[in-house]
Amino acid sequence: MGFTRVCALSEVEDPGALHVDIGDVPVAIVRSEDEVFAIHDVCSHAEIPLSEGDVEGTTLECWLHGSRFDLRTGKPTGLPATIPVPVYPVRVEGTDVYVDASVSMNREK
């Protein structure tokens, strides 16, 4: 698949998250402290869109039960989630955000 343009950088608040679909893969584009991350947009605990949660530093918190995920690794950092979610390579070129959703940067399950 390779890198796909998913949005303009200006569409993502800092801090904030934006839902995008890359083919059939739901992805949350997250911006925090001038960094941009791409993480699977489904909580591994309750199948809720993570893009609707709160961003704090490099952590994204699911709004339903409070599961927290590290945006760099996808690993849960707060219960009740115990299973990581995929994170994807992201790059910013000019004013555009690109993600490669065919490559998960964390292989743990």
N, C-alpha and C positions, 0 to 999 in steps of 0.2 A: 504494500500500500504506500509506504513512504510518508513523508511529511505532507500534511494537508493544511491549507489555510482555514482556520476555524472562526476567527473574528478579528476585529481591530482591537488593538490594545486599549483604546479609549472606551471600549464597551464594558471593560471589567473594572469595577471600582477597586480602590486600594485603601483598606482591605475589602475584599469581596470575592464573590464567585459567580460564574456564569455557566449555565448548562448549554452544551452543544452535543449534537450527535455526529459521529464520524462513521458513516455507514450505519451499521446497527449497534455501534458501541456508544453508550452514554458516557460523556466525559464532563467533568467539572473543571473549568479553567479558573484557577484561583490566583489572585494577585494579593501580595502582602509584602510590605516593606520593599517595594520596587523589584520584587522577584515574581516570576510567573511559574506556576506549577500546573500539571495536568494529572488528574486522579480520576479513577473510575467513579462515576456519579451514582453509585448504589451502595448504601451502607451494608456491610457484610452481616450485620446483626438483624436488621429489620426491613431490608430492601426499600429504604427511603432515599430520595435524592439528597446526596450530601451537599449539592450546590445551594440548597435552601438553609444550610446551617451557618454557624458563626465561624469566622476566621480570626485567629489570634496567633501572630507570628507564623510559625511553620506548622500550625495545628488547625485542623478543620473538625468542628464538632457537629455531630448529627443533632438536629433539633428535636427529634422524637424522644430518645432515651438517653442522650448525652454521650454516646460513644465518641471518642476522639481518635483522630488519625494523623500520623505524621505525614505531611505533604511531600517530604523527600523520599520516604520509604514505603508509604502505604500501611505501615504497621500500626495496629491499635495502641494508643497510649492511655486509654481510659475505657473502663468497662461500661456497658456489658459486651461490647464487641471483643472477640478474641482472634478473629481471622483477618489477615491483611487484605487490602484491596489493591488492585494493580495501579501503578503509577506509570506515566508515559513520558517519553522524551518530548520536550517542548523547546521551541526557540522563537525569539522575537527578531523579525527582520523589518527594520524601519518602523512602521506603525502597525504591522500585522503580526498575529500570533499563529504559529504553525505547530501541529502535534502529529506524532507518528503513533497511532493507536494500534498498529500491528506489532509493536514491540513493548512488552512490559518490562520495566527496569527492575522489578522484583519478581523473582521466580518462586518465592516461598508460597506455600498454600497452607 
